[in-house]
């Protein structure tokens, strides 16, 4: 499990050395630090105008608050979400669904 935040193209820019890129599966590009290998971002052709960055790469990850859970069907069975945030099945978070009961 990981935590991403999405930023639309044109709303961000690299300020240092650009990361290396890797096509991990058809339609999916991931980036990572060329020096240490730390994962940095994820991009999918299904939402190609948005770059998803790992929250863990931020200097202050507590500055962001989650707004929903994406790909809810992929969660581990023992993970219980009780925060009341909306959920989305699959990667397209424009299709938000209510949190299942139970």
Backbone atoms as SQL, in Angstrom:
CREATE TABLE atoms (id INTEGER PRIMARY KEY, chain TEXT, resi INTEGER, resn TEXT, atom TEXT, x REAL, y REAL, z REAL);
INSERT INTO atoms VALUES
  (1, 'A', 1, 'UNK', 'N', 0.844, -1.170, 0.000),
  (2, 'A', 1, 'UNK', 'CA', 0.000, 0.000, 0.000),
  (3, 'A', 1, 'UNK', 'C', 0.888, 1.231, 0.000),
  (4, 'A', 2, 'UNK', 'N', 0.459, 2.233, -0.700),
  (5, 'A', 2, 'UNK', 'CA', 1.209, 3.484, -0.737),
  (6, 'A', 2, 'UNK', 'C', 0.244, 4.656, -0.780),
  (7, 'A', 3, 'UNK', 'N', 0.782, 5.828, -0.591),
  (8, 'A', 3, 'UNK', 'CA', -0.024, 7.038, -0.635),
  (9, 'A', 3, 'UNK', 'C', 0.550, 7.964, -1.692),
  (10, 'A', 4, 'UNK', 'N', -0.298, 8.326, -2.642),
  (11, 'A', 4, 'UNK', 'CA', 0.055, 9.251, -3.714),
  (12, 'A', 4, 'UNK', 'C', -0.755, 10.524, -3.585),
  (13, 'A', 5, 'UNK', 'N', -0.272, 11.568, -4.238),
  (14, 'A', 5, 'UNK', 'CA', -1.106, 12.731, -4.485),
  (15, 'A', 5, 'UNK', 'C', -0.945, 13.074, -5.958),
  (16, 'A', 6, 'UNK', 'N', -2.023, 13.472, -6.592),
  (17, 'A', 6, 'UNK', 'CA', -2.015, 13.758, -8.019),
  (18, 'A', 6, 'UNK', 'C', -1.888, 15.244, -8.280),
  (19, 'A', 7, 'UNK', 'N', -1.088, 15.567, -9.298),
  (20, 'A', 7, 'UNK', 'CA', -0.916, 16.959, -9.715),
  (21, 'A', 7, 'UNK', 'C', -1.066, 17.000, -11.237),
  (22, 'A', 8, 'UNK', 'N', -1.933, 17.875, -11.711),
  (23, 'A', 8, 'UNK', 'CA', -2.150, 17.988, -13.159),
  (24, 'A', 8, 'UNK', 'C', -0.911, 18.561, -13.846),
  (25, 'A', 9, 'UNK', 'N', -0.669, 18.080, -15.054),
  (26, 'A', 9, 'UNK', 'CA', 0.438, 18.613, -15.839),
  (27, 'A', 9, 'UNK', 'C', 0.274, 20.119, -15.992),
  (28, 'A', 10, 'UNK', 'N', 1.374, 20.814, -15.986),
  (29, 'A', 10, 'UNK', 'CA', 1.357, 22.262, -16.052),
  (30, 'A', 10, 'UNK', 'C', 1.307, 22.915, -14.682),
  (31, 'A', 11, 'UNK', 'N', 1.054, 22.106, -13.639),
  (32, 'A', 11, 'UNK', 'CA', 0.972, 22.620, -12.270),
  (33, 'A', 11, 'UNK', 'C', 2.177, 22.217, -11.429),
  (34, 'A', 12, 'UNK', 'N', 3.142, 21.571, -12.055),
  (35, 'A', 12, 'UNK', 'CA', 4.334, 21.129, -11.331),
  (36, 'A', 12, 'UNK', 'C', 5.537, 21.221, -12.272),
  (37, 'A', 13, 'UNK', 'N', 6.742, 21.158, -11.678),
  (38, 'A', 13, 'UNK', 'CA', 7.977, 21.099, -12.458),
  (39, 'A', 13, 'UNK', 'C', 9.073, 20.507, -11.590),
  (40, 'A', 14, 'UNK', 'N', 10.041, 19.852, -12.213),
  (41, 'A', 14, 'UNK', 'CA', 11.195, 19.345, -11.480),
  (42, 'A', 14, 'UNK', 'C', 12.102, 20.525, -11.185),
  (43, 'A', 15, 'UNK', 'N', 12.590, 20.623, -9.973),
  (44, 'A', 15, 'UNK', 'CA', 13.503, 21.722, -9.611),
  (45, 'A', 15, 'UNK', 'C', 14.945, 21.255, -9.524),
  (46, 'A', 16, 'UNK', 'N', 15.161, 19.985, -9.577),
  (47, 'A', 16, 'UNK', 'CA', 16.505, 19.421, -9.534),
  (48, 'A', 16, 'UNK', 'C', 16.678, 18.455, -10.687),
  (49, 'A', 17, 'UNK', 'N', 17.537, 17.514, -10.502),
  (50, 'A', 17, 'UNK', 'CA', 17.781, 16.503, -11.526),
  (51, 'A', 17, 'UNK', 'C', 16.508, 15.684, -11.761),
  (52, 'A', 18, 'UNK', 'N', 16.156, 15.490, -13.026),
  (53, 'A', 18, 'UNK', 'CA', 14.970, 14.691, -13.331),
  (54, 'A', 18, 'UNK', 'C', 15.207, 13.236, -12.967),
  (55, 'A', 19, 'UNK', 'N', 14.155, 12.551, -12.519),
  (56, 'A', 19, 'UNK', 'CA', 14.301, 11.137, -12.166),
  (57, 'A', 19, 'UNK', 'C', 14.435, 10.264, -13.408),
  (58, 'A', 20, 'UNK', 'N', 14.840, 9.038, -13.192),
  (59, 'A', 20, 'UNK', 'CA', 14.835, 8.027, -14.246),
  (60, 'A', 20, 'UNK', 'C', 13.409, 7.518, -14.386),
  (61, 'A', 21, 'UNK', 'N', 13.069, 7.038, -15.570),
  (62, 'A', 21, 'UNK', 'CA', 11.721, 6.529, -15.821),
  (63, 'A', 21, 'UNK', 'C', 11.780, 5.069, -16.241),
  (64, 'A', 22, 'UNK', 'N', 10.725, 4.350, -15.885),
  (65, 'A', 22, 'UNK', 'CA', 10.638, 2.928, -16.184),
  (66, 'A', 22, 'UNK', 'C', 9.192, 2.597, -16.530),
  (67, 'A', 23, 'UNK', 'N', 8.949, 1.937, -17.653),
  (68, 'A', 23, 'UNK', 'CA', 7.613, 1.471, -18.013),
  (69, 'A', 23, 'UNK', 'C', 7.413, 0.105, -17.374),
  (70, 'A', 24, 'UNK', 'N', 6.711, 0.108, -16.240),
  (71, 'A', 24, 'UNK', 'CA', 6.585, -1.111, -15.438),
  (72, 'A', 24, 'UNK', 'C', 5.570, -2.095, -15.991),
  (73, 'A', 25, 'UNK', 'N', 4.617, -1.616, -16.754),
  (74, 'A', 25, 'UNK', 'CA', 3.616, -2.459, -17.402),
  (75, 'A', 25, 'UNK', 'C', 2.996, -1.623, -18.521),
  (76, 'A', 26, 'UNK', 'N', 2.231, -2.234, -19.413),
  (77, 'A', 26, 'UNK', 'CA', 1.648, -1.452, -20.508),
  (78, 'A', 26, 'UNK', 'C', 0.825, -0.268, -19.983),
  (79, 'A', 27, 'UNK', 'N', 1.175, 0.917, -20.432),
  (80, 'A', 27, 'UNK', 'CA', 0.447, 2.121, -20.048),
  (81, 'A', 27, 'UNK', 'C', 0.822, 2.715, -18.706),
  (82, 'A', 28, 'UNK', 'N', 1.849, 2.160, -18.049),
  (83, 'A', 28, 'UNK', 'CA', 2.244, 2.656, -16.727),
  (84, 'A', 28, 'UNK', 'C', 3.719, 3.047, -16.730),
  (85, 'A', 29, 'UNK', 'N', 3.972, 4.287, -16.330),
  (86, 'A', 29, 'UNK', 'CA', 5.345, 4.773, -16.204),
  (87, 'A', 29, 'UNK', 'C', 5.601, 5.131, -14.742),
  (88, 'A', 30, 'UNK', 'N', 6.711, 4.667, -14.230),
  (89, 'A', 30, 'UNK', 'CA', 7.119, 4.988, -12.866),
  (90, 'A', 30, 'UNK', 'C', 8.454, 5.711, -12.940),
  (91, 'A', 31, 'UNK', 'N', 8.700, 6.577, -11.974),
  (92, 'A', 31, 'UNK', 'CA', 9.995, 7.243, -11.928),
  (93, 'A', 31, 'UNK', 'C', 10.653, 6.987, -10.587),
  (94, 'A', 32, 'UNK', 'N', 11.973, 7.132, -10.571),
  (95, 'A', 32, 'UNK', 'CA', 12.740, 6.864, -9.357),
  (96, 'A', 32, 'UNK', 'C', 14.016, 7.693, -9.371),
  (97, 'A', 33, 'UNK', 'N', 14.605, 7.871, -8.201),
  (98, 'A', 33, 'UNK', 'CA', 15.848, 8.622, -8.064),
  (99, 'A', 33, 'UNK', 'C', 16.969, 7.861, -8.786),
  (100, 'A', 34, 'UNK', 'N', 17.724, 8.557, -9.643),
  (101, 'A', 34, 'UNK', 'CA', 18.797, 7.873, -10.372),
  (102, 'A', 34, 'UNK', 'C', 19.982, 7.489, -9.492),
  (103, 'A', 35, 'UNK', 'N', 20.023, 7.999, -8.271),
  (104, 'A', 35, 'UNK', 'CA', 21.153, 7.728, -7.382),
  (105, 'A', 35, 'UNK', 'C', 20.872, 6.643, -6.354),
  (106, 'A', 36, 'UNK', 'N', 19.674, 6.687, -5.737),
  (107, 'A', 36, 'UNK', 'CA', 19.388, 5.727, -4.661),
  (108, 'A', 36, 'UNK', 'C', 18.246, 4.770, -4.991),
  (109, 'A', 37, 'UNK', 'N', 17.495, 5.051, -6.058),
  (110, 'A', 37, 'UNK', 'CA', 16.407, 4.164, -6.459),
  (111, 'A', 37, 'UNK', 'C', 15.074, 4.419, -5.779),
  (112, 'A', 38, 'UNK', 'N', 14.990, 5.444, -4.942),
  (113, 'A', 38, 'UNK', 'CA', 13.730, 5.745, -4.257),
  (114, 'A', 38, 'UNK', 'C', 12.615, 6.013, -5.262),
  (115, 'A', 39, 'UNK', 'N', 11.462, 5.343, -5.145),
  (116, 'A', 39, 'UNK', 'CA', 10.331, 5.623, -6.032),
  (117, 'A', 39, 'UNK', 'C', 9.858, 7.065, -5.853),
  (118, 'A', 40, 'UNK', 'N', 9.524, 7.728, -6.958),
  (119, 'A', 40, 'UNK', 'CA', 9.108, 9.126, -6.901),
  (120, 'A', 40, 'UNK', 'C', 7.692, 9.332, -7.426),
  (121, 'A', 41, 'UNK', 'N', 7.393, 8.731, -8.591),
  (122, 'A', 41, 'UNK', 'CA', 6.087, 9.024, -9.188),
  (123, 'A', 41, 'UNK', 'C', 5.543, 7.843, -9.980),
  (124, 'A', 42, 'UNK', 'N', 4.279, 8.013, -10.357),
  (125, 'A', 42, 'UNK', 'CA', 3.522, 7.023, -11.118),
  (126, 'A', 42, 'UNK', 'C', 2.667, 7.789, -12.113),
  (127, 'A', 43, 'UNK', 'N', 2.609, 7.300, -13.343),
  (128, 'A', 43, 'UNK', 'CA', 1.731, 7.903, -14.355),
  (129, 'A', 43, 'UNK', 'C', 1.084, 6.778, -15.154),
  (130, 'A', 44, 'UNK', 'N', -0.216, 6.932, -15.406),
  (131, 'A', 44, 'UNK', 'CA', -0.968, 5.944, -16.171),
  (132, 'A', 44, 'UNK', 'C', -1.537, 6.615, -17.414),
  (133, 'A', 45, 'UNK', 'N', -1.553, 5.901, -18.529),
  (134, 'A', 45, 'UNK', 'CA', -2.121, 6.471, -19.744),
  (135, 'A', 45, 'UNK', 'C', -3.621, 6.713, -19.601),
  (136, 'A', 46, 'UNK', 'N', -4.281, 6.026, -18.652),
  (137, 'A', 46, 'UNK', 'CA', -5.713, 6.252, -18.448),
  (138, 'A', 46, 'UNK', 'C', -5.983, 7.613, -17.818),
  (139, 'A', 47, 'UNK', 'N', -4.985, 8.175, -17.159),
  (140, 'A', 47, 'UNK', 'CA', -5.088, 9.522, -16.573),
  (141, 'A', 47, 'UNK', 'C', -3.777, 10.246, -16.888),
  (142, 'A', 48, 'UNK', 'N', -3.498, 10.388, -18.178),
  (143, 'A', 48, 'UNK', 'CA', -2.183, 10.840, -18.618),
  (144, 'A', 48, 'UNK', 'C', -1.889, 12.303, -18.331),
  (145, 'A', 49, 'UNK', 'N', -2.883, 13.078, -17.951),
  (146, 'A', 49, 'UNK', 'CA', -2.609, 14.491, -17.655),
  (147, 'A', 49, 'UNK', 'C', -2.332, 14.734, -16.169),
  (148, 'A', 50, 'UNK', 'N', -2.173, 13.654, -15.406),
  (149, 'A', 50, 'UNK', 'CA', -1.916, 13.768, -13.967),
  (150, 'A', 50, 'UNK', 'C', -0.668, 12.956, -13.611),
  (151, 'A', 51, 'UNK', 'N', 0.239, 13.583, -12.884),
  (152, 'A', 51, 'UNK', 'CA', 1.398, 12.880, -12.341),
  (153, 'A', 51, 'UNK', 'C', 1.097, 12.585, -10.881),
  (154, 'A', 52, 'UNK', 'N', 1.263, 11.333, -10.473),
  (155, 'A', 52, 'UNK', 'CA', 1.030, 10.936, -9.087),
  (156, 'A', 52, 'UNK', 'C', 2.380, 10.787, -8.404),
  (157, 'A', 53, 'UNK', 'N', 2.589, 11.534, -7.352),
  (158, 'A', 53, 'UNK', 'CA', 3.841, 11.525, -6.606),
  (159, 'A', 53, 'UNK', 'C', 3.629, 10.848, -5.260),
  (160, 'A', 54, 'UNK', 'N', 4.643, 10.129, -4.807),
  (161, 'A', 54, 'UNK', 'CA', 4.572, 9.475, -3.502),
  (162, 'A', 54, 'UNK', 'C', 4.609, 10.527, -2.396),
  (163, 'A', 55, 'UNK', 'N', 3.664, 10.466, -1.473),
  (164, 'A', 55, 'UNK', 'CA', 3.644, 11.393, -0.345),
  (165, 'A', 55, 'UNK', 'C', 4.927, 11.260, 0.479),
  (166, 'A', 56, 'UNK', 'N', 5.478, 10.054, 0.556),
  (167, 'A', 56, 'UNK', 'CA', 6.696, 9.824, 1.340),
  (168, 'A', 56, 'UNK', 'C', 7.903, 10.587, 0.819),
  (169, 'A', 57, 'UNK', 'N', 7.841, 11.128, -0.402),
  (170, 'A', 57, 'UNK', 'CA', 8.969, 11.899, -0.935),
  (171, 'A', 57, 'UNK', 'C', 8.954, 13.352, -0.454),
  (172, 'A', 58, 'UNK', 'N', 7.882, 13.767, 0.172),
  (173, 'A', 58, 'UNK', 'CA', 7.766, 15.154, 0.629),
  (174, 'A', 58, 'UNK', 'C', 8.583, 15.400, 1.893),
  (175, 'A', 59, 'UNK', 'N', 9.090, 16.619, 2.034),
  (176, 'A', 59, 'UNK', 'CA', 9.790, 16.987, 3.266),
  (177, 'A', 59, 'UNK', 'C', 8.828, 16.983, 4.440),
  (178, 'A', 60, 'UNK', 'N', 7.573, 17.359, 4.204),
  (179, 'A', 60, 'UNK', 'CA', 6.566, 17.395, 5.262),
  (180, 'A', 60, 'UNK', 'C', 5.300, 16.683, 4.785),
  (181, 'A', 61, 'UNK', 'N', 5.282, 15.348, 4.815),
  (182, 'A', 61, 'UNK', 'CA', 4.105, 14.631, 4.317),
  (183, 'A', 61, 'UNK', 'C', 2.838, 14.903, 5.123),
  (184, 'A', 62, 'UNK', 'N', 2.966, 15.343, 6.354),
  (185, 'A', 62, 'UNK', 'CA', 1.789, 15.658, 7.174),
  (186, 'A', 62, 'UNK', 'C', 1.048, 16.888, 6.653),
  (187, 'A', 63, 'UNK', 'N', 1.659, 17.644, 5.749),
  (188, 'A', 63, 'UNK', 'CA', 1.024, 18.846, 5.211),
  (189, 'A', 63, 'UNK', 'C', -0.174, 18.509, 4.323),
  (190, 'A', 64, 'UNK', 'N', -0.206, 17.292, 3.790),
  (191, 'A', 64, 'UNK', 'CA', -1.330, 16.867, 2.953),
  (192, 'A', 64, 'UNK', 'C', -2.288, 16.007, 3.758),
  (193, 'A', 65, 'UNK', 'N', -3.573, 16.181, 3.487),
  (194, 'A', 65, 'UNK', 'CA', -4.606, 15.365, 4.133),
  (195, 'A', 65, 'UNK', 'C', -5.280, 14.527, 3.054),
  (196, 'A', 66, 'UNK', 'N', -5.527, 13.254, 3.309),
  (197, 'A', 66, 'UNK', 'CA', -6.196, 12.430, 2.295),
  (198, 'A', 66, 'UNK', 'C', -7.629, 12.887, 2.073),
  (199, 'A', 67, 'UNK', 'N', -8.110, 12.658, 0.851),
  (200, 'A', 67, 'UNK', 'CA', -9.483, 13.017, 0.509),
  (201, 'A', 67, 'UNK', 'C', -10.302, 11.809, 0.078),
  (202, 'A', 68, 'UNK', 'N', -9.641, 10.702, -0.324),
  (203, 'A', 68, 'UNK', 'CA', -10.346, 9.489, -0.717),
  (204, 'A', 68, 'UNK', 'C', -9.358, 8.334, -0.816),
  (205, 'A', 69, 'UNK', 'N', -9.905, 7.124, -0.919),
  (206, 'A', 69, 'UNK', 'CA', -9.112, 5.910, -1.084),
  (207, 'A', 69, 'UNK', 'C', -9.336, 5.387, -2.490),
  (208, 'A', 70, 'UNK', 'N', -8.264, 5.222, -3.246),
  (209, 'A', 70, 'UNK', 'CA', -8.330, 4.776, -4.639),
  (210, 'A', 70, 'UNK', 'C', -7.965, 3.295, -4.709),
  (211, 'A', 71, 'UNK', 'N', -8.545, 2.597, -5.673),
  (212, 'A', 71, 'UNK', 'CA', -8.313, 1.162, -5.876),
  (213, 'A', 71, 'UNK', 'C', -8.626, 0.383, -4.595),
  (214, 'A', 72, 'UNK', 'N', -9.750, 0.723, -4.006),
  (215, 'A', 72, 'UNK', 'CA', -10.181, 0.136, -2.733),
  (216, 'A', 72, 'UNK', 'C', -10.218, -1.385, -2.787),
  (217, 'A', 73, 'UNK', 'N', -10.566, -1.954, -3.946),
  (218, 'A', 73, 'UNK', 'CA', -10.674, -3.406, -4.065),
  (219, 'A', 73, 'UNK', 'C', -9.331, -4.104, -3.924),
  (220, 'A', 74, 'UNK', 'N', -8.229, -3.370, -3.996),
  (221, 'A', 74, 'UNK', 'CA', -6.901, -3.965, -3.879),
  (222, 'A', 74, 'UNK', 'C', -6.368, -3.988, -2.447),
  (223, 'A', 75, 'UNK', 'N', -7.113, -3.438, -1.513),
  (224, 'A', 75, 'UNK', 'CA', -6.613, -3.384, -0.135),
  (225, 'A', 75, 'UNK', 'C', -6.479, -4.782, 0.448),
  (226, 'A', 76, 'UNK', 'N', -5.570, -4.929, 1.373),
  (227, 'A', 76, 'UNK', 'CA', -5.417, -6.200, 2.079),
  (228, 'A', 76, 'UNK', 'C', -6.643, -6.437, 2.948),
  (229, 'A', 77, 'UNK', 'N', -7.026, -7.691, 3.104),
  (230, 'A', 77, 'UNK', 'CA', -8.260, -8.005, 3.825),
  (231, 'A', 77, 'UNK', 'C', -8.237, -7.551, 5.272),
  (232, 'A', 78, 'UNK', 'N', -7.054, -7.480, 5.900),
  (233, 'A', 78, 'UNK', 'CA', -6.974, -7.092, 7.303),
  (234, 'A', 78, 'UNK', 'C', -6.991, -5.579, 7.521),
  (235, 'A', 79, 'UNK', 'N', -6.914, -4.811, 6.442),
  (236, 'A', 79, 'UNK', 'CA', -6.911, -3.353, 6.575),
  (237, 'A', 79, 'UNK', 'C', -8.335, -2.848, 6.745),
  (238, 'A', 80, 'UNK', 'N', -8.600, -2.199, 7.869),
  (239, 'A', 80, 'UNK', 'CA', -9.912, -1.636, 8.130),
  (240, 'A', 80, 'UNK', 'C', -9.818, -0.126, 8.069),
  (241, 'A', 81, 'UNK', 'N', -10.599, 0.463, 7.181),
  (242, 'A', 81, 'UNK', 'CA', -10.616, 1.909, 7.015),
  (243, 'A', 81, 'UNK', 'C', -11.828, 2.463, 7.746),
  (244, 'A', 82, 'UNK', 'N', -11.583, 3.253, 8.749),
  (245, 'A', 82, 'UNK', 'CA', -12.676, 3.814, 9.528),
  (246, 'A', 82, 'UNK', 'C', -12.662, 5.327, 9.521),
  (247, 'A', 83, 'UNK', 'N', -12.058, 5.920, 8.497),
  (248, 'A', 83, 'UNK', 'CA', -11.932, 7.379, 8.478),
  (249, 'A', 83, 'UNK', 'C', -13.099, 8.069, 7.788),
  (250, 'A', 84, 'UNK', 'N', -14.018, 7.288, 7.200),
  (251, 'A', 84, 'UNK', 'CA', -15.192, 7.878, 6.573),
  (252, 'A', 84, 'UNK', 'C', -14.934, 8.529, 5.222),
  (253, 'A', 85, 'UNK', 'N', -13.722, 8.419, 4.692),
  (254, 'A', 85, 'UNK', 'CA', -13.430, 9.017, 3.395),
  (255, 'A', 85, 'UNK', 'C', -14.072, 8.196, 2.279),
  (256, 'A', 86, 'UNK', 'N', -14.417, 8.836, 1.164),
  (257, 'A', 86, 'UNK', 'CA', -14.976, 8.085, 0.045),
  (258, 'A', 86, 'UNK', 'C', -13.950, 7.115, -0.536),
  (259, 'A', 87, 'UNK', 'N', -14.454, 6.095, -1.228),
  (260, 'A', 87, 'UNK', 'CA', -13.594, 5.107, -1.863),
  (261, 'A', 87, 'UNK', 'C', -13.849, 5.088, -3.354),
  (262, 'A', 88, 'UNK', 'N', -12.879, 4.572, -4.083),
  (263, 'A', 88, 'UNK', 'CA', -12.976, 4.442, -5.524),
  (264, 'A', 88, 'UNK', 'C', -12.479, 3.064, -5.900),
  (265, 'A', 89, 'UNK', 'N', -13.223, 2.376, -6.726),
  (266, 'A', 89, 'UNK', 'CA', -12.794, 1.070, -7.215),
  (267, 'A', 89, 'UNK', 'C', -12.079, 1.294, -8.537),
  (268, 'A', 90, 'UNK', 'N', -10.860, 0.805, -8.642),
  (269, 'A', 90, 'UNK', 'CA', -10.028, 1.041, -9.815),
  (270, 'A', 90, 'UNK', 'C', -9.259, 2.339, -9.673),
  (271, 'A', 91, 'UNK', 'N', -8.414, 2.620, -10.645),
  (272, 'A', 91, 'UNK', 'CA', -7.537, 3.780, -10.527),
  (273, 'A', 91, 'UNK', 'C', -8.188, 5.115, -10.860),
  (274, 'A', 92, 'UNK', 'N', -9.348, 5.115, -11.520),
  (275, 'A', 92, 'UNK', 'CA', -9.957, 6.372, -11.944),
  (276, 'A', 92, 'UNK', 'C', -10.775, 6.965, -10.809),
  (277, 'A', 93, 'UNK', 'N', -10.184, 7.911, -10.115),
  (278, 'A', 93, 'UNK', 'CA', -10.848, 8.465, -8.936),
  (279, 'A', 93, 'UNK', 'C', -11.892, 9.528, -9.264),
  (280, 'A', 94, 'UNK', 'N', -12.256, 9.637, -10.532),
  (281, 'A', 94, 'UNK', 'CA', -13.394, 10.491, -10.864),
  (282, 'A', 94, 'UNK', 'C', -14.708, 9.746, -10.635),
  (283, 'A', 95, 'UNK', 'N', -14.604, 8.443, -10.329),
  (284, 'A', 95, 'UNK', 'CA', -15.789, 7.624, -10.079),
  (285, 'A', 95, 'UNK', 'C', -15.807, 7.188, -8.620),
  (286, 'A', 96, 'UNK', 'N', -16.064, 8.090, -7.727),
  (287, 'A', 96, 'UNK', 'CA', -16.049, 7.823, -6.296),
  (288, 'A', 96, 'UNK', 'C', -17.317, 7.102, -5.883),
  (289, 'A', 97, 'UNK', 'N', -17.143, 6.097, -4.995),
  (290, 'A', 97, 'UNK', 'CA', -18.278, 5.335, -4.485),
  (291, 'A', 97, 'UNK', 'C', -18.263, 5.417, -2.957),
  (292, 'A', 98, 'UNK', 'N', -19.427, 5.279, -2.314),
  (293, 'A', 98, 'UNK', 'CA', -19.462, 5.328, -0.861),
  (294, 'A', 98, 'UNK', 'C', -18.730, 4.137, -0.242),
  (295, 'A', 99, 'UNK', 'N', -18.204, 4.330, 0.954),
  (296, 'A', 99, 'UNK', 'CA', -17.510, 3.279, 1.686),
  (297, 'A', 99, 'UNK', 'C', -18.466, 2.141, 2.015),
  (298, 'A', 100, 'UNK', 'N', -18.116, 0.887, 1.683),
  (299, 'A', 100, 'UNK', 'CA', -19.011, -0.235, 2.002),
  (300, 'A', 100, 'UNK', 'C', -19.196, -0.377, 3.513),
  (301, 'A', 101, 'UNK', 'N', -20.364, -0.822, 3.919),
  (302, 'A', 101, 'UNK', 'CA', -20.635, -1.056, 5.341),
  (303, 'A', 101, 'UNK', 'C', -19.914, -2.302, 5.801),
  (304, 'A', 102, 'UNK', 'N', -19.534, -2.311, 7.067),
  (305, 'A', 102, 'UNK', 'CA', -18.983, -3.518, 7.644),
  (306, 'A', 102, 'UNK', 'C', -17.535, -3.505, 7.708);
